[in-house]
Amino acid sequence: MGPDLPFPVRRVFFGETVDTKAPLVVPVPEAPWRLCVTQAVLVSEGMPEGTRVILKCGLGTATTIVGHFRVGAVETITLCGLEFPSESDVAIALSTKGKGKAEVHLAGFFEGLELPDDYEESSDSDGEEDEDQDDDDDEEDAPAQEPVKPGKKRAAEKMMQDDEGDDDDEDDEEMDEQDSEEGDDDEDDDEDDDGEAEDQDESEEEEE
């Protein structure tokens, strides 16, 4: 038994005739349909017994031999469900080297799923519902942020202000220290200048 399908399988009869004049091209409908050829029967007219007739097929071009008839001996071939995919062009051709007229009757069926008319619309709506569900799941998985109470918020702001005040005090102390050091350096320079002036006066008095 095959897998359970959500919709019933539908089969539509297929029947065509191909001769030696020109290949037969059969378009297969779009998915979920496919073509199954199950039987081929030779009908000849004016051909000697024993004449060989070759049946070929393929996708787009008939290049593969799928049946070999012999007039008066083998005129029916069971193809055991020769299948062709959806949305393809099946080419079927017949060839012979004998005189007379030959044609092959093909039989089979198109197989597909019997989908309801609103199948595409329901599929689109299901996809939108899945996306909405994914968005809801993402929002639920995101951690909730705990609200900050007013008291804690004010305390945090006060701590930040105190830290800024401490930083300002430290900067003021550093500036005072630098000013005091510069003042000491200026006094030392003044003392040195006074000493040099006194030494110069004493030397001038000695010379006189």
C-alpha positions in Angstrom: 0.0 0.0 0.0 1.2 3.5 -0.8 1.3 6.5 1.5 -1.9 8.2 2.6 -2.7 11.2 0.5 -4.7 14.2 1.7 -6.8 14.2 -1.5 -8.2 11.4 -3.6 -6.2 10.2 -6.7 -7.9 10.9 -10.0 -7.2 9.1 -13.3 -8.2 10.4 -16.8 -8.1 8.1 -19.8 -5.4 8.8 -22.4 -5.6 7.5 -26.0 -3.7 8.6 -29.1 -2.5 7.3 -32.5 1.0 7.7 -34.0 2.1 6.8 -37.5 5.3 6.9 -39.5 4.7 10.3 -41.1 5.4 12.5 -38.1 6.1 12.2 -34.3 3.3 12.7 -31.8 3.8 15.3 -29.1 1.7 15.0 -25.9 1.8 17.9 -23.4 1.5 16.8 -19.8 -0.5 19.1 -17.5 1.1 20.9 -14.6 1.6 19.3 -11.2 0.2 17.2 -9.6 -0.6 15.5 -12.9 1.6 12.9 -14.8 1.1 10.7 -17.9 1.2 6.9 -17.8 1.3 5.0 -21.0 0.4 1.3 -20.4 -0.2 -0.3 -23.8 0.6 0.0 -27.5 -1.1 -1.9 -30.3 0.1 -2.1 -34.0 -2.3 -1.7 -36.9 -0.8 -2.4 -40.3 -2.1 -2.3 -43.8 -0.4 -3.7 -46.8 2.8 -4.7 -44.9 4.3 -8.2 -45.3 4.4 -10.5 -42.3 7.5 -10.3 -40.3 8.1 -6.6 -41.0 9.6 -4.8 -38.0 8.1 -1.6 -36.6 10.0 0.3 -33.9 8.3 2.6 -31.3 10.4 5.4 -29.7 9.6 8.1 -27.1 11.3 10.7 -25.0 11.0 14.1 -23.4 11.1 16.7 -26.2 12.6 14.3 -28.7 11.8 10.6 -29.4 15.2 8.9 -28.9 14.6 5.9 -26.7 13.2 2.6 -28.1 10.4 1.3 -25.9 8.7 -1.2 -28.2 9.5 -3.6 -31.1 6.7 -4.9 -33.2 6.6 -7.7 -35.8 3.7 -7.7 -38.3 1.7 -10.9 -37.9 3.6 -12.0 -34.8 4.0 -9.3 -32.1 1.4 -6.6 -32.5 0.6 -5.7 -28.9 3.1 -4.5 -26.3 2.4 -3.9 -22.6 4.6 -1.0 -21.5 4.2 -1.6 -17.7 3.3 1.9 -16.8 5.6 4.1 -18.8 5.5 7.4 -16.8 6.2 10.9 -17.8 6.5 13.9 -15.4 4.2 16.9 -15.2 4.8 20.0 -17.3 6.7 18.0 -20.0 6.3 17.5 -23.7 6.3 13.8 -24.5 7.5 12.9 -28.1 6.4 9.5 -29.5 7.6 8.3 -33.0 7.2 5.2 -35.2 9.7 3.9 -37.8 9.8 1.0 -40.2 11.8 -0.1 -43.3 9.0 -2.2 -44.8 6.4 -1.2 -47.4 2.8 -0.4 -46.5 1.1 1.6 -43.8 1.6 1.2 -40.1 0.2 3.0 -37.1 0.3 2.4 -33.3 -2.6 3.0 -30.9 -1.5 4.1 -27.5 -3.5 3.8 -24.3 -3.0 4.9 -20.7 -4.1 7.6 -18.3 -3.3 11.0 -16.8 -3.0 10.6 -13.0 -3.2 13.4 -10.4 -4.7 14.6 -7.2 -8.3 16.0 -7.1 -7.7 19.3 -5.3 -10.5 21.5 -4.1 -11.1 24.8 -5.7 -10.0 26.8 -2.6 -6.8 24.7 -2.1 -4.4 27.5 -3.1 -6.2 30.1 -1.0 -6.2 27.9 2.0 -2.5 27.1 1.5 -1.7 30.9 1.5 -3.7 31.5 4.6 -2.0 28.6 6.4 1.4 30.1 5.6 0.4 33.5 7.0 -0.9 31.9 10.2 2.4 30.0 10.6 4.3 33.3 10.3 2.1 35.0 12.8 2.6 32.1 15.2 6.4 32.3 14.8 6.2 36.0 15.7 4.2 35.3 18.8 6.6 32.6 19.9 9.6 35.0 19.5 7.8 37.6 21.6 7.1 35.0 24.3 10.7 33.8 24.4 12.1 37.3 24.8 13.0 38.0 28.5 10.7 40.5 30.2 12.4 43.6 31.6 11.7 44.3 35.3 10.3 47.8 35.8 12.4 50.2 37.8 10.7 51.4 41.0 10.6 55.2 41.6 12.6 54.9 44.8 15.3 52.9 43.2 15.5 55.3 40.3 15.9 58.3 42.5 18.6 56.6 44.6 20.5 55.7 41.4 20.3 59.3 40.2 21.5 60.6 43.5 24.5 58.2 43.5 25.4 59.4 40.0 25.3 63.0 41.2 27.4 62.2 44.2 30.0 60.5 42.0 30.1 63.6 39.7 30.6 65.9 42.8 33.5 63.7 44.0 35.1 63.9 40.7 34.8 67.7 40.6 36.3 68.0 44.1 39.3 65.9 43.1 39.8 68.1 40.1 39.7 71.3 42.2 42.3 69.8 44.7 44.6 69.0 41.8 44.3 72.5 40.4 45.0 74.0 43.9 48.1 71.9 44.3 49.4 73.0 40.9 48.8 76.6 41.8 50.6 76.3 45.1 53.6 74.6 43.4 53.8 77.4 40.8 53.6 80.0 43.7 56.5 78.4 45.5 58.6 78.4 42.3 57.9 82.1 41.8 59.1 82.9 45.4 62.3 81.0 44.9 63.0 82.9 41.7 62.4 86.2 43.5 64.8 85.3 46.3 67.4 84.3 43.8 67.0 87.6 42.0 67.3 89.6 45.3 70.5 87.7 46.2 72.1 88.4 42.9 71.2 92.2 43.2 72.8 92.4 46.7 76.0 90.6 45.5 76.2 93.1 42.7 75.9 96.1 45.0 78.6 94.8 47.3 81.0 94.4 44.5 80.4 97.9 43.3 81.1 99.3 46.8 84.4 97.5 47.0 85.5 98.8 43.7 84.9 102.4 44.8 
